[in-house]
Amino acid sequence: MKERNMRYDNLVDFSVYASDLERVEGAWKGLKKYIEQSDADGLELLIGYEPASDEIPKELVKSIHLPFWITWLDVWRKGEKGLKAYFPPMPADHIQSCCGGSNQLEMIATQKMVWELAAVYNPKQAVMHAAHVELEHVFTRKFTYTDTEVLQSFSELLNRTAHEFSDGEPPCVIGIENLWWPGLNFLDSALTDDFAGFLNFDKWNFVLDTGHLMNTNPKLRCEDEAVDFVLEKLNQLSSDIRKRIQSIHLNLSLSGEYQLKQMRKGLPADWENLNHTEKYNSAKNHVLKIDQHLPFQTERVKEIVDFVQPHTIVHEFITPTMVKYDAYLKQQMGALV
Protein backbone atom coordinates (compact mmCIF):
# COMPACT_ATOMS: atom_id res chain seq x y z
CA MET A 1 0.00 0.00 0.00
CA LYS A 2 1.21 3.52 -0.79
CA GLU A 3 2.13 5.93 1.97
CA ARG A 4 -0.91 7.90 2.98
CA ASN A 5 -1.44 11.23 1.26
CA MET A 6 -4.39 13.04 2.79
CA ARG A 7 -4.77 15.71 0.12
CA TYR A 8 -7.03 15.26 -2.87
CA ASP A 9 -9.66 17.39 -4.55
CA ASN A 10 -13.25 16.63 -3.55
CA LEU A 11 -15.40 17.34 -6.61
CA VAL A 12 -19.12 17.65 -7.21
CA ASP A 13 -20.35 15.93 -10.38
CA PHE A 14 -22.45 18.14 -12.66
CA SER A 15 -23.27 18.59 -16.35
CA VAL A 16 -23.84 21.34 -18.88
CA TYR A 17 -27.37 20.06 -19.51
CA ALA A 18 -30.55 21.88 -18.51
CA SER A 19 -31.74 18.90 -16.44
CA ASP A 20 -28.88 19.57 -14.01
CA LEU A 21 -28.92 23.34 -14.16
CA GLU A 22 -32.64 23.49 -13.40
CA ARG A 23 -31.95 21.93 -9.99
CA VAL A 24 -29.85 24.90 -8.87
CA GLU A 25 -31.36 28.20 -7.83
CA GLY A 26 -29.41 30.90 -9.58
CA ALA A 27 -28.09 28.55 -12.30
CA TRP A 28 -24.28 28.74 -12.70
CA LYS A 29 -23.92 31.58 -10.19
CA GLY A 30 -25.92 29.53 -7.70
CA LEU A 31 -23.74 26.49 -8.31
CA LYS A 32 -20.59 28.55 -7.77
CA LYS A 33 -22.04 29.81 -4.50
CA TYR A 34 -22.87 26.23 -3.45
CA ILE A 35 -19.30 25.05 -4.15
CA GLU A 36 -17.82 27.98 -2.26
CA GLN A 37 -20.04 27.31 0.77
CA SER A 38 -19.52 23.54 0.78
CA ASP A 39 -16.39 21.55 1.59
CA ALA A 40 -15.97 20.67 -2.07
CA ASP A 41 -13.06 21.94 -4.16
CA GLY A 42 -14.80 22.21 -7.52
CA LEU A 43 -16.58 20.32 -10.27
CA GLU A 44 -16.25 17.38 -12.58
CA LEU A 45 -18.30 18.64 -15.51
CA LEU A 46 -19.99 16.41 -18.09
CA ILE A 47 -19.82 18.30 -21.38
CA GLY A 48 -21.54 17.83 -24.71
CA TYR A 49 -20.56 18.77 -28.26
CA GLU A 50 -20.90 22.55 -27.97
CA PRO A 51 -18.28 25.13 -26.95
CA ALA A 52 -18.24 26.14 -23.29
CA SER A 53 -20.75 28.77 -22.23
CA ASP A 54 -19.25 31.99 -20.86
CA GLU A 55 -21.55 31.57 -17.85
CA ILE A 56 -19.81 28.40 -16.66
CA PRO A 57 -17.40 29.17 -13.77
CA LYS A 58 -14.40 27.57 -15.48
CA GLU A 59 -12.12 28.19 -12.50
CA LEU A 60 -14.17 25.63 -10.55
CA VAL A 61 -13.91 22.91 -13.21
CA LYS A 62 -11.14 20.53 -12.15
CA SER A 63 -12.16 17.50 -14.21
CA ILE A 64 -14.17 16.93 -17.38
CA HIS A 65 -16.37 13.96 -18.22
CA LEU A 66 -16.65 13.40 -21.95
CA PRO A 67 -19.83 12.16 -23.69
CA PHE A 68 -20.29 8.38 -23.57
CA TRP A 69 -20.79 6.49 -26.83
CA ILE A 70 -22.87 3.55 -25.67
CA THR A 71 -23.06 1.50 -28.86
CA TRP A 72 -20.18 2.38 -31.16
CA LEU A 73 -18.17 -0.72 -31.99
CA ASP A 74 -20.25 -1.96 -34.96
CA VAL A 75 -19.78 1.43 -36.62
CA TRP A 76 -16.05 1.47 -35.84
CA ARG A 77 -15.64 -1.98 -37.39
CA LYS A 78 -18.15 -1.83 -40.25
CA GLY A 79 -18.83 1.84 -40.97
CA GLU A 80 -22.11 2.61 -42.73
CA LYS A 81 -23.02 -1.10 -42.79
CA GLY A 82 -22.69 -1.27 -39.03
CA LEU A 83 -24.72 1.91 -38.63
CA LYS A 84 -27.59 0.69 -40.81
CA ALA A 85 -27.58 -2.78 -39.27
CA TYR A 86 -28.09 -1.54 -35.74
CA PHE A 87 -29.55 1.95 -35.88
CA PRO A 88 -32.70 3.14 -37.68
CA PRO A 89 -32.39 6.23 -39.90
CA MET A 90 -31.66 9.18 -37.65
CA PRO A 91 -30.45 12.79 -37.91
CA ALA A 92 -26.71 13.42 -38.05
CA ASP A 93 -26.64 14.96 -34.57
CA HIS A 94 -28.19 11.78 -33.14
CA ILE A 95 -25.56 9.67 -34.89
CA GLN A 96 -22.87 11.90 -33.40
CA SER A 97 -24.18 11.47 -29.86
CA CYS A 98 -24.60 7.69 -30.03
CA CYS A 99 -21.37 6.71 -31.78
CA GLY A 100 -19.56 9.81 -32.97
CA GLY A 101 -20.14 9.43 -36.68
CA SER A 102 -20.86 7.08 -39.57
CA ASN A 103 -17.31 5.76 -40.00
CA GLN A 104 -13.90 5.76 -38.34
CA LEU A 105 -12.77 9.10 -39.76
CA GLU A 106 -15.89 10.86 -38.50
CA MET A 107 -15.60 9.17 -35.10
CA ILE A 108 -11.97 10.27 -34.75
CA ALA A 109 -12.88 13.83 -35.79
CA THR A 110 -15.66 13.94 -33.20
CA GLN A 111 -13.40 12.57 -30.48
CA LYS A 112 -10.70 15.10 -31.35
CA MET A 113 -13.29 17.88 -31.11
CA VAL A 114 -14.48 16.89 -27.62
CA TRP A 115 -10.90 16.53 -26.40
CA GLU A 116 -10.30 20.10 -27.57
CA LEU A 117 -13.52 21.28 -25.92
CA ALA A 118 -12.36 19.66 -22.68
CA ALA A 119 -8.91 21.25 -22.88
CA VAL A 120 -10.47 24.73 -22.74
CA TYR A 121 -11.06 24.12 -19.02
CA ASN A 122 -7.45 23.06 -18.38
CA PRO A 123 -8.68 20.05 -16.36
CA LYS A 124 -6.64 17.45 -14.53
CA GLN A 125 -8.29 14.86 -16.77
CA ALA A 126 -11.00 14.23 -19.34
CA VAL A 127 -12.86 11.04 -18.46
CA MET A 128 -14.03 8.42 -20.98
CA HIS A 129 -15.94 5.16 -20.51
CA ALA A 130 -14.09 2.22 -22.05
CA ALA A 131 -17.10 0.04 -22.88
CA HIS A 132 -19.62 -1.01 -25.51
CA VAL A 133 -23.10 -2.37 -24.94
CA GLU A 134 -26.17 -2.83 -27.11
CA LEU A 135 -29.59 -1.92 -25.75
CA GLU A 136 -30.92 -5.49 -25.71
CA HIS A 137 -27.82 -6.71 -23.90
CA VAL A 138 -28.41 -4.32 -21.01
CA PHE A 139 -31.20 -6.76 -20.12
CA THR A 140 -30.02 -10.12 -21.52
CA ARG A 141 -26.22 -9.84 -21.03
CA LYS A 142 -25.78 -11.89 -24.20
CA PHE A 143 -23.01 -9.64 -25.46
CA THR A 144 -21.73 -9.46 -29.03
CA TYR A 145 -18.16 -8.52 -28.13
CA THR A 146 -15.68 -9.64 -25.48
CA ASP A 147 -13.73 -7.37 -23.14
CA THR A 148 -10.65 -7.95 -25.28
CA GLU A 149 -12.38 -6.98 -28.53
CA VAL A 150 -13.81 -3.80 -27.01
CA LEU A 151 -10.49 -2.73 -25.49
CA GLN A 152 -8.51 -3.45 -28.65
CA SER A 153 -10.83 -1.24 -30.72
CA PHE A 154 -11.07 1.39 -27.98
CA SER A 155 -7.28 1.66 -27.87
CA GLU A 156 -7.28 2.09 -31.67
CA LEU A 157 -9.76 4.97 -31.31
CA LEU A 158 -7.65 6.63 -28.61
CA ASN A 159 -4.34 6.13 -30.43
CA ARG A 160 -5.61 7.45 -33.74
CA THR A 161 -7.23 10.45 -32.08
CA ALA A 162 -4.05 11.27 -30.16
CA HIS A 163 -2.14 11.01 -33.45
CA GLU A 164 -4.27 13.89 -34.80
CA PHE A 165 -2.40 16.28 -32.50
CA SER A 166 1.00 17.60 -33.56
CA ASP A 167 2.92 16.01 -30.69
CA GLY A 168 0.93 12.75 -30.73
CA GLU A 169 -0.50 13.52 -27.29
CA PRO A 170 -4.01 14.56 -26.22
CA PRO A 171 -4.42 18.20 -25.15
CA CYS A 172 -5.26 17.00 -21.64
CA VAL A 173 -4.88 13.74 -19.72
CA ILE A 174 -7.44 11.12 -20.76
CA GLY A 175 -8.96 9.35 -17.75
CA ILE A 176 -10.22 5.89 -18.69
CA GLU A 177 -13.10 4.70 -16.51
CA ASN A 178 -14.30 1.18 -15.77
CA LEU A 179 -17.84 -0.04 -16.35
CA TRP A 180 -19.50 -3.41 -15.89
CA TRP A 181 -20.26 -3.91 -19.58
CA PRO A 182 -17.76 -5.42 -22.06
CA GLY A 183 -14.57 -3.37 -21.93
CA LEU A 184 -12.57 -2.14 -18.95
CA ASN A 185 -13.86 -3.61 -15.67
CA PHE A 186 -10.66 -4.27 -13.63
CA LEU A 187 -11.62 -7.93 -13.16
CA ASP A 188 -8.77 -9.41 -15.22
CA SER A 189 -5.29 -8.20 -14.34
CA ALA A 190 -3.62 -9.58 -17.48
CA LEU A 191 -6.24 -8.05 -19.76
CA THR A 192 -5.87 -4.68 -18.05
CA ASP A 193 -2.09 -4.90 -18.53
CA ASP A 194 -2.61 -5.75 -22.20
CA PHE A 195 -4.90 -2.76 -22.69
CA ALA A 196 -2.37 -0.42 -21.11
CA GLY A 197 0.23 -1.84 -23.48
CA PHE A 198 -1.97 -1.07 -26.49
CA LEU A 199 -1.88 2.68 -25.78
CA ASN A 200 0.95 4.49 -27.55
CA PHE A 201 0.66 7.93 -25.94
CA ASP A 202 1.60 9.00 -22.42
CA LYS A 203 -1.13 11.37 -21.21
CA TRP A 204 -3.64 8.92 -19.79
CA ASN A 205 -4.64 7.38 -16.48
CA PHE A 206 -7.37 5.19 -15.02
CA VAL A 207 -10.46 6.35 -13.16
CA LEU A 208 -11.83 3.86 -10.64
CA ASP A 209 -15.62 3.98 -10.36
CA THR A 210 -16.36 2.06 -7.19
CA GLY A 211 -20.06 1.59 -7.94
CA HIS A 212 -19.33 0.27 -11.43
CA LEU A 213 -16.89 -2.27 -9.99
CA MET A 214 -19.51 -3.37 -7.44
CA ASN A 215 -22.02 -3.85 -10.25
CA THR A 216 -19.87 -6.70 -11.59
CA ASN A 217 -20.72 -8.76 -8.48
CA PRO A 218 -24.47 -9.24 -7.87
CA LYS A 219 -23.71 -11.23 -4.70
CA LEU A 220 -22.78 -8.08 -2.74
CA ARG A 221 -25.34 -7.20 -0.07
CA CYS A 222 -23.70 -4.71 2.33
CA GLU A 223 -21.06 -2.02 2.47
CA ASP A 224 -18.46 -4.20 4.19
CA GLU A 225 -18.75 -6.82 1.44
CA ALA A 226 -18.52 -4.07 -1.17
CA VAL A 227 -15.37 -2.54 0.34
CA ASP A 228 -13.75 -5.97 0.64
CA PHE A 229 -14.59 -6.76 -2.99
CA VAL A 230 -13.18 -3.49 -4.32
CA LEU A 231 -9.96 -3.94 -2.33
CA GLU A 232 -9.66 -7.55 -3.51
CA LYS A 233 -9.93 -6.52 -7.16
CA LEU A 234 -7.49 -3.64 -6.73
CA ASN A 235 -4.98 -5.91 -5.01
CA GLN A 236 -4.91 -8.34 -7.92
CA LEU A 237 -3.95 -5.60 -10.41
CA SER A 238 -0.30 -5.14 -11.31
CA SER A 239 1.66 -2.38 -9.60
CA ASP A 240 1.92 -0.45 -12.89
CA ILE A 241 -1.85 -0.45 -13.28
CA ARG A 242 -2.43 0.56 -9.67
CA LYS A 243 -0.11 3.54 -10.17
CA ARG A 244 -2.20 4.60 -13.17
CA ILE A 245 -5.39 4.83 -11.08
CA GLN A 246 -5.24 8.54 -10.28
CA SER A 247 -8.84 9.39 -9.42
CA ILE A 248 -12.02 7.85 -8.05
CA HIS A 249 -15.68 8.22 -8.86
CA LEU A 250 -16.80 7.43 -5.34
CA ASN A 251 -20.27 5.97 -4.88
CA LEU A 252 -21.98 2.86 -3.57
CA SER A 253 -24.06 0.39 -5.58
CA LEU A 254 -25.66 -2.69 -4.03
CA SER A 255 -28.13 -3.65 -6.74
CA GLY A 256 -27.37 -7.37 -6.80
CA GLU A 257 -30.86 -8.59 -5.92
CA TYR A 258 -32.38 -6.42 -8.65
CA GLN A 259 -29.79 -7.57 -11.19
CA LEU A 260 -30.42 -11.26 -10.51
CA LYS A 261 -34.18 -10.79 -10.71
CA GLN A 262 -33.99 -8.91 -14.01
CA MET A 263 -31.52 -11.35 -15.58
CA ARG A 264 -34.13 -14.08 -15.13
CA LYS A 265 -36.76 -11.92 -16.86
CA GLY A 266 -34.68 -10.99 -19.91
CA LEU A 267 -36.11 -8.44 -22.32
CA PRO A 268 -39.21 -6.43 -21.38
CA ALA A 269 -42.37 -8.08 -22.69
CA ASP A 270 -43.17 -5.30 -25.20
CA TRP A 271 -39.59 -4.84 -26.43
CA GLU A 272 -40.18 -5.68 -30.11
CA ASN A 273 -42.98 -3.13 -30.35
CA LEU A 274 -40.86 -0.23 -29.10
CA ASN A 275 -39.13 2.26 -31.39
CA HIS A 276 -35.46 3.09 -30.91
CA THR A 277 -36.09 6.03 -28.58
CA GLU A 278 -38.43 3.97 -26.42
CA LYS A 279 -35.91 1.13 -26.23
CA TYR A 280 -33.17 3.57 -25.25
CA ASN A 281 -35.31 5.07 -22.48
CA SER A 282 -36.29 1.61 -21.21
CA ALA A 283 -32.64 0.52 -21.12
CA LYS A 284 -31.61 3.79 -19.43
CA ASN A 285 -34.19 3.35 -16.66
CA HIS A 286 -33.00 -0.22 -16.13
CA VAL A 287 -29.34 0.88 -15.92
CA LEU A 288 -30.19 3.56 -13.35
CA LYS A 289 -31.63 0.83 -11.12
CA ILE A 290 -28.41 -1.18 -11.46
CA ASP A 291 -26.04 1.74 -10.98
CA GLN A 292 -27.43 3.25 -7.79
CA HIS A 293 -24.94 6.07 -7.14
CA LEU A 294 -25.52 6.11 -3.39
CA PRO A 295 -23.17 7.55 -0.74
CA PHE A 296 -20.95 5.40 1.44
CA GLN A 297 -21.79 5.50 5.14
CA THR A 298 -19.10 3.19 6.47
CA GLU A 299 -15.76 4.69 7.47
CA ARG A 300 -14.17 1.67 5.80
CA VAL A 301 -14.48 3.60 2.54
CA LYS A 302 -11.23 5.25 3.67
CA GLU A 303 -9.49 1.92 3.03
CA ILE A 304 -10.24 2.29 -0.68
CA VAL A 305 -9.05 5.89 -0.75
CA ASP A 306 -5.90 5.03 1.22
CA PHE A 307 -5.12 2.22 -1.20
CA VAL A 308 -5.54 4.30 -4.35
CA GLN A 309 -4.12 7.61 -3.08
CA PRO A 310 -5.99 9.60 -5.75
CA HIS A 311 -5.45 13.21 -6.73
CA THR A 312 -9.21 13.56 -7.21
CA ILE A 313 -12.38 12.12 -5.69
CA VAL A 314 -15.59 12.81 -7.56
CA HIS A 315 -18.64 12.34 -5.35
CA GLU A 316 -20.90 10.97 -8.04
CA PHE A 317 -24.57 10.69 -7.07
CA ILE A 318 -27.87 10.68 -8.93
CA THR A 319 -30.40 12.82 -7.08
CA PRO A 320 -33.60 14.70 -8.00
CA THR A 321 -32.58 17.85 -6.12
CA MET A 322 -29.46 19.62 -4.93
CA VAL A 323 -30.78 19.36 -1.38
CA LYS A 324 -30.63 15.57 -1.71
CA TYR A 325 -27.23 15.75 -3.37
CA ASP A 326 -25.93 17.93 -0.55
CA ALA A 327 -27.16 15.43 2.05
CA TYR A 328 -25.37 12.60 0.20
CA LEU A 329 -22.20 14.68 -0.15
CA LYS A 330 -22.07 15.51 3.54
CA GLN A 331 -22.70 11.87 4.45
CA GLN A 332 -19.94 10.50 2.23
CA MET A 333 -17.40 13.22 3.02
CA GLY A 334 -18.16 12.65 6.69
CA ALA A 335 -17.24 8.99 6.29
CA LEU A 336 -13.88 10.04 4.85
CA VAL A 337 -12.86 12.21 7.80
C-alpha positions as CSV (number, residue, x, y, z in Angstrom):
1,M,0.0,0.0,0.0
2,K,1.2,3.5,-0.8
3,E,2.1,5.9,2.0
4,R,-0.9,7.9,3.0
5,N,-1.4,11.2,1.3
6,M,-4.4,13.0,2.8
7,R,-4.8,15.7,0.1
8,Y,-7.0,15.3,-2.9
9,D,-9.7,17.4,-4.6
10,N,-13.3,16.6,-3.6
11,L,-15.4,17.3,-6.6
12,V,-19.1,17.6,-7.2
13,D,-20.4,15.9,-10.4
14,F,-22.5,18.1,-12.7
15,S,-23.3,18.6,-16.3
16,V,-23.8,21.3,-18.9
17,Y,-27.4,20.1,-19.5
18,A,-30.5,21.9,-18.5
19,S,-31.7,18.9,-16.4
20,D,-28.9,19.6,-14.0
21,L,-28.9,23.3,-14.2
22,E,-32.6,23.5,-13.4
23,R,-32.0,21.9,-10.0
24,V,-29.8,24.9,-8.9
25,E,-31.4,28.2,-7.8
26,G,-29.4,30.9,-9.6
27,A,-28.1,28.6,-12.3
28,W,-24.3,28.7,-12.7
29,K,-23.9,31.6,-10.2
30,G,-25.9,29.5,-7.7
31,L,-23.7,26.5,-8.3
32,K,-20.6,28.6,-7.8
33,K,-22.0,29.8,-4.5
34,Y,-22.9,26.2,-3.5
35,I,-19.3,25.0,-4.1
36,E,-17.8,28.0,-2.3
37,Q,-20.0,27.3,0.8
38,S,-19.5,23.5,0.8
39,D,-16.4,21.6,1.6
40,A,-16.0,20.7,-2.1
41,D,-13.1,21.9,-4.2
42,G,-14.8,22.2,-7.5
43,L,-16.6,20.3,-10.3
44,E,-16.3,17.4,-12.6
45,L,-18.3,18.6,-15.5
46,L,-20.0,16.4,-18.1
47,I,-19.8,18.3,-21.4
48,G,-21.5,17.8,-24.7
49,Y,-20.6,18.8,-28.3
50,E,-20.9,22.5,-28.0
51,P,-18.3,25.1,-26.9
52,A,-18.2,26.1,-23.3
53,S,-20.7,28.8,-22.2
54,D,-19.3,32.0,-20.9
55,E,-21.6,31.6,-17.9
56,I,-19.8,28.4,-16.7
57,P,-17.4,29.2,-13.8
58,K,-14.4,27.6,-15.5
59,E,-12.1,28.2,-12.5
60,L,-14.2,25.6,-10.6
61,V,-13.9,22.9,-13.2
62,K,-11.1,20.5,-12.2
63,S,-12.2,17.5,-14.2
64,I,-14.2,16.9,-17.4
65,H,-16.4,14.0,-18.2
66,L,-16.7,13.4,-22.0
67,P,-19.8,12.2,-23.7
68,F,-20.3,8.4,-23.6
69,W,-20.8,6.5,-26.8
70,I,-22.9,3.6,-25.7
71,T,-23.1,1.5,-28.9
72,W,-20.2,2.4,-31.2
73,L,-18.2,-0.7,-32.0
74,D,-20.2,-2.0,-35.0
75,V,-19.8,1.4,-36.6
76,W,-16.0,1.5,-35.8
77,R,-15.6,-2.0,-37.4
78,K,-18.2,-1.8,-40.2
79,G,-18.8,1.8,-41.0
80,E,-22.1,2.6,-42.7
81,K,-23.0,-1.1,-42.8
82,G,-22.7,-1.3,-39.0
83,L,-24.7,1.9,-38.6
84,K,-27.6,0.7,-40.8
85,A,-27.6,-2.8,-39.3
86,Y,-28.1,-1.5,-35.7
87,F,-29.6,1.9,-35.9
88,P,-32.7,3.1,-37.7
89,P,-32.4,6.2,-39.9
90,M,-31.7,9.2,-37.7
91,P,-30.5,12.8,-37.9
92,A,-26.7,13.4,-38.0
93,D,-26.6,15.0,-34.6
94,H,-28.2,11.8,-33.1
95,I,-25.6,9.7,-34.9
96,Q,-22.9,11.9,-33.4
97,S,-24.2,11.5,-29.9
98,C,-24.6,7.7,-30.0
99,C,-21.4,6.7,-31.8
100,G,-19.6,9.8,-33.0
101,G,-20.1,9.4,-36.7
102,S,-20.9,7.1,-39.6
103,N,-17.3,5.8,-40.0
104,Q,-13.9,5.8,-38.3
105,L,-12.8,9.1,-39.8
106,E,-15.9,10.9,-38.5
107,M,-15.6,9.2,-35.1
108,I,-12.0,10.3,-34.7
109,A,-12.9,13.8,-35.8
110,T,-15.7,13.9,-33.2
111,Q,-13.4,12.6,-30.5
112,K,-10.7,15.1,-31.4
113,M,-13.3,17.9,-31.1
114,V,-14.5,16.9,-27.6
115,W,-10.9,16.5,-26.4
116,E,-10.3,20.1,-27.6
117,L,-13.5,21.3,-25.9
118,A,-12.4,19.7,-22.7
119,A,-8.9,21.3,-22.9
120,V,-10.5,24.7,-22.7
121,Y,-11.1,24.1,-19.0
122,N,-7.4,23.1,-18.4
123,P,-8.7,20.1,-16.4
124,K,-6.6,17.5,-14.5
125,Q,-8.3,14.9,-16.8
126,A,-11.0,14.2,-19.3
127,V,-12.9,11.0,-18.5
128,M,-14.0,8.4,-21.0
129,H,-15.9,5.2,-20.5
130,A,-14.1,2.2,-22.1
131,A,-17.1,0.0,-22.9
132,H,-19.6,-1.0,-25.5
133,V,-23.1,-2.4,-24.9
134,E,-26.2,-2.8,-27.1
135,L,-29.6,-1.9,-25.7
136,E,-30.9,-5.5,-25.7
137,H,-27.8,-6.7,-23.9
138,V,-28.4,-4.3,-21.0
139,F,-31.2,-6.8,-20.1
140,T,-30.0,-10.1,-21.5
141,R,-26.2,-9.8,-21.0
142,K,-25.8,-11.9,-24.2
143,F,-23.0,-9.6,-25.5
144,T,-21.7,-9.5,-29.0
145,Y,-18.2,-8.5,-28.1
146,T,-15.7,-9.6,-25.5
147,D,-13.7,-7.4,-23.1
148,T,-10.6,-8.0,-25.3
149,E,-12.4,-7.0,-28.5
150,V,-13.8,-3.8,-27.0
151,L,-10.5,-2.7,-25.5
152,Q,-8.5,-3.5,-28.7
153,S,-10.8,-1.2,-30.7
154,F,-11.1,1.4,-28.0
155,S,-7.3,1.7,-27.9
156,E,-7.3,2.1,-31.7
157,L,-9.8,5.0,-31.3
158,L,-7.7,6.6,-28.6
159,N,-4.3,6.1,-30.4
160,R,-5.6,7.5,-33.7
161,T,-7.2,10.5,-32.1
162,A,-4.1,11.3,-30.2
163,H,-2.1,11.0,-33.5
164,E,-4.3,13.9,-34.8
165,F,-2.4,16.3,-32.5
166,S,1.0,17.6,-33.6
167,D,2.9,16.0,-30.7
168,G,0.9,12.8,-30.7
169,E,-0.5,13.5,-27.3
170,P,-4.0,14.6,-26.2
171,P,-4.4,18.2,-25.2
172,C,-5.3,17.0,-21.6
173,V,-4.9,13.7,-19.7
174,I,-7.4,11.1,-20.8
175,G,-9.0,9.4,-17.7
176,I,-10.2,5.9,-18.7
177,E,-13.1,4.7,-16.5
178,N,-14.3,1.2,-15.8
179,L,-17.8,0.0,-16.4
180,W,-19.5,-3.4,-15.9
181,W,-20.3,-3.9,-19.6
182,P,-17.8,-5.4,-22.1
183,G,-14.6,-3.4,-21.9
184,L,-12.6,-2.1,-19.0
185,N,-13.9,-3.6,-15.7
186,F,-10.7,-4.3,-13.6
187,L,-11.6,-7.9,-13.2
188,D,-8.8,-9.4,-15.2
189,S,-5.3,-8.2,-14.3
190,A,-3.6,-9.6,-17.5
191,L,-6.2,-8.0,-19.8
192,T,-5.9,-4.7,-18.0
193,D,-2.1,-4.9,-18.5
194,D,-2.6,-5.8,-22.2
195,F,-4.9,-2.8,-22.7
196,A,-2.4,-0.4,-21.1
197,G,0.2,-1.8,-23.5
198,F,-2.0,-1.1,-26.5
199,L,-1.9,2.7,-25.8
200,N,0.9,4.5,-27.6
201,F,0.7,7.9,-25.9
202,D,1.6,9.0,-22.4
203,K,-1.1,11.4,-21.2
204,W,-3.6,8.9,-19.8
205,N,-4.6,7.4,-16.5
206,F,-7.4,5.2,-15.0
207,V,-10.5,6.3,-13.2
208,L,-11.8,3.9,-10.6
209,D,-15.6,4.0,-10.4
210,T,-16.4,2.1,-7.2
211,G,-20.1,1.6,-7.9
212,H,-19.3,0.3,-11.4
213,L,-16.9,-2.3,-10.0
214,M,-19.5,-3.4,-7.4
215,N,-22.0,-3.9,-10.2
216,T,-19.9,-6.7,-11.6
217,N,-20.7,-8.8,-8.5
218,P,-24.5,-9.2,-7.9
219,K,-23.7,-11.2,-4.7
220,L,-22.8,-8.1,-2.7
221,R,-25.3,-7.2,-0.1
222,C,-23.7,-4.7,2.3
223,E,-21.1,-2.0,2.5
224,D,-18.5,-4.2,4.2
225,E,-18.8,-6.8,1.4
226,A,-18.5,-4.1,-1.2
227,V,-15.4,-2.5,0.3
228,D,-13.8,-6.0,0.6
229,F,-14.6,-6.8,-3.0
230,V,-13.2,-3.5,-4.3
231,L,-10.0,-3.9,-2.3
232,E,-9.7,-7.6,-3.5
233,K,-9.9,-6.5,-7.2
234,L,-7.5,-3.6,-6.7
235,N,-5.0,-5.9,-5.0
236,Q,-4.9,-8.3,-7.9
237,L,-3.9,-5.6,-10.4
238,S,-0.3,-5.1,-11.3
239,S,1.7,-2.4,-9.6
240,D,1.9,-0.4,-12.9
241,I,-1.8,-0.4,-13.3
242,R,-2.4,0.6,-9.7
243,K,-0.1,3.5,-10.2
244,R,-2.2,4.6,-13.2
245,I,-5.4,4.8,-11.1
246,Q,-5.2,8.5,-10.3
247,S,-8.8,9.4,-9.4
248,I,-12.0,7.8,-8.0
249,H,-15.7,8.2,-8.9
250,L,-16.8,7.4,-5.3
251,N,-20.3,6.0,-4.9
252,L,-22.0,2.9,-3.6
253,S,-24.1,0.4,-5.6
254,L,-25.7,-2.7,-4.0
255,S,-28.1,-3.7,-6.7
256,G,-27.4,-7.4,-6.8
257,E,-30.9,-8.6,-5.9
258,Y,-32.4,-6.4,-8.6
259,Q,-29.8,-7.6,-11.2
260,L,-30.4,-11.3,-10.5
261,K,-34.2,-10.8,-10.7
262,Q,-34.0,-8.9,-14.0
263,M,-31.5,-11.4,-15.6
264,R,-34.1,-14.1,-15.1
265,K,-36.8,-11.9,-16.9
266,G,-34.7,-11.0,-19.9
267,L,-36.1,-8.4,-22.3
268,P,-39.2,-6.4,-21.4
269,A,-42.4,-8.1,-22.7
270,D,-43.2,-5.3,-25.2
271,W,-39.6,-4.8,-26.4
272,E,-40.2,-5.7,-30.1
273,N,-43.0,-3.1,-30.3
274,L,-40.9,-0.2,-29.1
275,N,-39.1,2.3,-31.4
276,H,-35.5,3.1,-30.9
277,T,-36.1,6.0,-28.6
278,E,-38.4,4.0,-26.4
279,K,-35.9,1.1,-26.2
280,Y,-33.2,3.6,-25.3
281,N,-35.3,5.1,-22.5
282,S,-36.3,1.6,-21.2
283,A,-32.6,0.5,-21.1
284,K,-31.6,3.8,-19.4
285,N,-34.2,3.3,-16.7
286,H,-33.0,-0.2,-16.1
287,V,-29.3,0.9,-15.9
288,L,-30.2,3.6,-13.4
289,K,-31.6,0.8,-11.1
290,I,-28.4,-1.2,-11.5
291,D,-26.0,1.7,-11.0
292,Q,-27.4,3.3,-7.8
293,H,-24.9,6.1,-7.1
294,L,-25.5,6.1,-3.4
295,P,-23.2,7.6,-0.7
296,F,-21.0,5.4,1.4
297,Q,-21.8,5.5,5.1
298,T,-19.1,3.2,6.5
299,E,-15.8,4.7,7.5
300,R,-14.2,1.7,5.8
301,V,-14.5,3.6,2.5
302,K,-11.2,5.3,3.7
303,E,-9.5,1.9,3.0
304,I,-10.2,2.3,-0.7
305,V,-9.0,5.9,-0.7
306,D,-5.9,5.0,1.2
307,F,-5.1,2.2,-1.2
308,V,-5.5,4.3,-4.4
309,Q,-4.1,7.6,-3.1
310,P,-6.0,9.6,-5.8
311,H,-5.4,13.2,-6.7
312,T,-9.2,13.6,-7.2
313,I,-12.4,12.1,-5.7
314,V,-15.6,12.8,-7.6
315,H,-18.6,12.3,-5.4
316,E,-20.9,11.0,-8.0
317,F,-24.6,10.7,-7.1
318,I,-27.9,10.7,-8.9
319,T,-30.4,12.8,-7.1
320,P,-33.6,14.7,-8.0
321,T,-32.6,17.9,-6.1
322,M,-29.5,19.6,-4.9
323,V,-30.8,19.4,-1.4
324,K,-30.6,15.6,-1.7
325,Y,-27.2,15.8,-3.4
326,D,-25.9,17.9,-0.5
327,A,-27.2,15.4,2.0
328,Y,-25.4,12.6,0.2
329,L,-22.2,14.7,-0.1
330,K,-22.1,15.5,3.5
331,Q,-22.7,11.9,4.5
332,Q,-19.9,10.5,2.2
333,M,-17.4,13.2,3.0
334,G,-18.2,12.7,6.7
335,A,-17.2,9.0,6.3
336,L,-13.9,10.0,4.9
337,V,-12.9,12.2,7.8
